Amino acid sequence: MAAACKDADSSVAGLSVGKDDNFGDWYSEVVVNGELIEEYDIAGCYVMRPWAISIWEIMKDFFDAEIKKMKIKNCYFPLFLSAGDLQKEKDHMEGFASQVAWVTRSGESELKLPIAIRPTSETAMYPYFSKWIRGHRDLPLRFNQWCNVVRWEFNNPTPFIRQSREFLWQEGHTAFATKQEADTEVLDILELYRRIYEEFLAVPVVKGKKSEHEKFAGGLYTTTVEAFVPNAGRGVQGASSNCLGQNFARIFEINFENEKGENATVWQNSWAFTTRTIGLMVMVHGDDKGLVLPPKVASLQAIVIPILSNQDADTHMIFDACASTVKILNEAGIRAEADLRDNYSHGWKNSHWEMKGVPLRIEIGPKDLANNQVRAVRRDNFAEIDISMSELVEKVENTLRCIQENLFNVARQKRDSCIQIIRTWEEFTEALSQKKMIFAPWCDEEAVEKDVIARTEGSMGPAKSLCSPLDQPPLTEEVHCALHLESLLRNGPIGEGATDIS
Amino acid sequence: MAAACKDADSSVAGLSVGKDDNFGDWYSEVVVNGELIEEYDIAGCYVMRPWAISIWEIMKDFFDAEIKKMKIKNCYFPLFLSAGDLQKEKDHMEGFASQVAWVTRSGESELKLPIAIRPTSETAMYPYFSKWIRGHRDLPLRFNQWCNVVRWEFNNPTPFIRQSREFLWQEGHTAFATKQEADTEVLDILELYRRIYEEFLAVPVVKGKKSEHEKFAGGLYTTTVEAFVPNAGRGVQGASSNCLGQNFARIFEINFENEKGENATVWQNSWAFTTRTIGLMVMVHGDDKGLVLPPKVASLQAIVIPILSNQDADTHMIFDACASTVKILNEAGIRAEADLRDNYSHGWKNSHWEMKGVPLRIEIGPKDLANNQVRAVRRDNFAEIDISMSELVEKVENTLRCIQENLFNVARQKRDSCIQIIRTWEEFTEALSQKKMIFAPWCDEEAVEKDVIARTEGSMGPAKSLCSPLDQPPLTEEVHCALHLESLLRNGPIGEGATDIS
């Protein structure tokens, strides 16, 4: 049988460059060859293939069920925004103006007024919040929508990461009677984002608060989960949960009668995660053979491959063993399939499913058949295990759990080895040139941040602040902002403590 | 307690017009007052509130699970189409040209080429089908996506029905090696659409084939589920499942090597259902008190309302009974909530939940408490039933089942009473003027259909063919096309048989 395989004209599209050699090129290849995306004939747009959408759907199902437990309701607001509403909040508009795509024509007719495609939906939703909220019993009002948004970036985007021009996300928009309730929700949602990254994607993140310079345009404060990509030496914002304060509420007049019968203004949050999650997972776990999918988000957790001998008599029995192995795994809730195609060689199939990142390969050959066992090969570390059919489900479940844990532990170890704790400006610039993730004491003043950016332009930067982590080291001594403007250098202790910068 | 209720300043927004008095106005009011939608500040766009989205999600969950069983995979193609791809299929382009919204600007910059927003995704997807399909083992290729599409209608749309300018749908796009496989899928999907209407929305439909004049632009044939709205005297296409034949495949060069090693062209289908489903459900079941939701699609199947006496001592016990009733129902998988708000009267709450169409209202007052029972009131026929707490789950489940069945039976009875079977042109025009759904023998010739449209313009029409039903009456005699051009009148029997026309 194996002799008939057309290896020559059906070779797996391998990677032409290693992850450590040219990370950017490696990434561009692996997302296409791993069948997550295809380039599209409109620059900056991508086709999301089923292999990517199935990952998105698993995260979506988890998050949607969690927010429904929190009594948050899904809705759907239009794709289109009027220019008037979009411009109501000045900082917000300035933050998005250069990226807005405008519809000016329908059929052959010019529209009277150009219409914006949503880059985000604050300005679409909040006029209705104003209408729907009358008294304290209408609060909290907690909405979410799953939708597409468009941000027309002029730089060529990195698929998933530096977003494509259209991307998928959820956006939550909520209103509360008190700041305290809003603060609590901000952190509840942030914890869900942490779980998506750490429990599902096996990507370690740091929870923290964005600087004034980096926070959401028009909001009060922004919390974030920050991931780090060692190969790029770059921190990437994973998702953000914003407290908008009362700024939008004042502009859109979202007021209510409180319990005392007085007129009051609501406190608002907005929060979102996007398909960027998928790109970060690829960057963190992928290797020179292709994607490496954590079992929890893999739509296919185990691929079963027959290893055929030259004896035709064995073929049927091996095929049957593959099919019944899949059946047993499926019945136990494990997502498994058999690749019984007879026009591809065993070697081709190995490479193919390694490129697609399937967590576990299960091989069944004549020897396995004789021993009533299968051979399992892990995608994460290529370890091979013989599994007796009598223990199949238990051992496969256990191995998938180990792969999930191991991916997270390895990623955390790599991330941690890139962390540099610094105390002085000299240490800071040295660590920056080594593309480290830097923990530095700093004052979180906008002037200082702009000065740091200006001073690190060029080969080593510019430096970008990631967040002030929520978990701070105890202050056992006087700490000074290591990045402080020399002319403003102060001697007092700095409240904000450590900040991630990369 | 009841005395404190602010009925005066919080009256339920009732309907100013009856369903039989002015159906159009009634519909416009009921979709807003029932909290399904809000008007939006861009004409022809609507906000879909949680009450509407929860219905959509229930249908989506059902359909998505069914197509996944059929090995159809979800993907996501871009919102944007290049003008070049959109224009590749001439009939298709002509079918959509006048409705296409064009993006011509991003930020302050004019785009080099205008970019279309998808009215449908054939032309986005099929270049990739051509790329991905090489040999017969790549077939069938079966994709679906859940997304928004934009069709910029110039007439003021009817929310949900004569689509808003943006609407939500699923679009399936599949390719097969043989016509037979494509034909089979067309009917499998049509059956899922029938189930959505009849089993979920309790709306009776007729399965059939569209005329040449009405079929999908560029396709081979179109099957449809057709609903009828008695108050409007109008048939409405509920969803369509199209066989595209090989037309698009030839234009987009979707070819494959078949089992004999020959070059062959695929057979394609496309199929879609939209948020129109929600509008049809409202039109068929709604009444002068508001929406009437079938239990299967109601996100809230039972609302529990306390009936308070003037004795404060009872209040806590009644509230506790309401809460424990909800708990018991929820644990049995029934979607129930209690409305314990103390600032609304019992009467206000009744009107409010009737307007929103909740299938069952459960009242608990002092007498019920004493008798260890609840009183249930059906939304569909206002029948009242006392239910002993010991039989709560069983009786509520049973009542919800009865409501679902009754809504369907009543709707079918009303629909059937509007059907007129005709044999001559005179009977046809008479039935048309009475806004009947007409079953007529006809020849399915495009010239005849255009002539019928021309001859029925004005007060009574124009007549519009709905479909040739898949279930045809047996031909026991010679049948002539009752609508045939007089000049072409033939005497031979007509193969196509009865057609729904309204």
Interface residues (C-beta under 8 A of the other chain):
Chain A: E38 Y40 D41 I42 C45 Y46 V47 M48 R49 P50 A52 I53 S54 E57 K73 N74 C75 Y76 F77 P78 L79 F80 L81 S82 G84 D85 A97 S98 Q99 V100 A101 W102 V103 T104 R105 S106 G107 E108 P114 I115 I117 P127 Y128 K131 G135 R137 F143 C147 N148 V150 W152 F154 R165 E166 L168 R341 N343
Chain B: E38 Y40 D41 I42 C45 Y46 V47 M48 R49 P50 A52 I53 S54 E57 K73 N74 C75 Y76 F77 P78 L79 F80 L81 S82 G84 D85 A97 S98 Q99 V100 A101 W102 V103 T104 R105 S106 G107 E108 P114 I115 I117 P127 Y128 K131 G135 R137 F143 C147 N148 V150 W152 F154 R165 E166 L168 R341 N343
